[in-house]
Amino acid sequence: MPSYELRRDLPVFEIYSGPNGARLEIHPWFFADGHQYLGITRILPPHTGKGPAHTHTGITQHCFLLDGDRARCRRSLRSATLTTDDTLMIPPGVAHIDPYNDTDHPIVVRTLYSP
């Protein structure tokens, strides 16, 4: 499992904000635990952030809930709940739905991609 190093503050390359309060921060490539990562942090207002199922070829995805009660997600055909104690790891080629907010409060999700 990736270390706490991946949950720390990361340099922000670019920020996008939506009219509903959603925010996307893009973190440039960085090294931690001897691996290279590209990251995004999403601030999701209540009941937002659910996208379609998709896959990534050649990329491993790691997701963390940084703040909030929980996030919902899906890996293969299994739905799951992501808490601040969990790491969701999605291997290359596995269909998934990225963590999204199904609660009544904002959440913060960090997603890291490694080749």
SULSULGI-V516431 format. One record per backbone hydrogen bond with DSSP energy under -1.0 kcal/mol. NH is the residue of the N-H (numbers start at 0). CO is the residue of the C=O. E is the energy in kcal/mol with one decimal. If there is no record, write none. Layout:
# SULSULGI-V516431
NH;CO;E / NH;CO;E
This chain:
# SULSULGI-V516431
5;2;-1.7 / 6;3;-2.5 / 12;25;-3.7 / 13;25;-1.1 / 15;23;-2.7 / 17;21;-3.0 / 20;17;-1.8 / 22;42;-1.9 / 23;15;-3.1 / 24;40;-2.8 / 25;13;-2.8 / 26;38;-3.4 / 29;36;-2.3 / 31;34;-2.2 / 34;31;-2.2 / 36;29;-2.9 / 37;112;-2.1 / 38;26;-1.6 / 39;110;-2.6 / 40;24;-2.3 / 41;108;-3.3 / 42;22;-2.6 / 43;106;-2.6 / 53;95;-2.2 / 59;113;-2.8 / 60;89;-2.5 / 61;111;-2.8 / 62;87;-2.6 / 63;109;-2.7 / 65;107;-2.4 / 66;107;-1.4 / 70;81;-1.9 / 71;99;-2.4 / 72;79;-1.9 / 73;96;-1.8 / 74;77;-2.4 / 75;94;-3.5 / 77;74;-2.1 / 79;72;-2.5 / 81;70;-3.5 / 85;82;-1.7 / 87;62;-2.4 / 89;60;-3.2 / 92;55;-3.5 / 93;90;-1.6 / 95;53;-2.1 / 96;73;-2.4 / 99;71;-2.5 / 100;47;-2.6 / 106;43;-2.0 / 107;66;-2.6 / 108;41;-2.7 / 109;63;-2.6 / 110;39;-2.9 / 111;61;-3.0 / 112;37;-3.1 / 113;59;-2.5
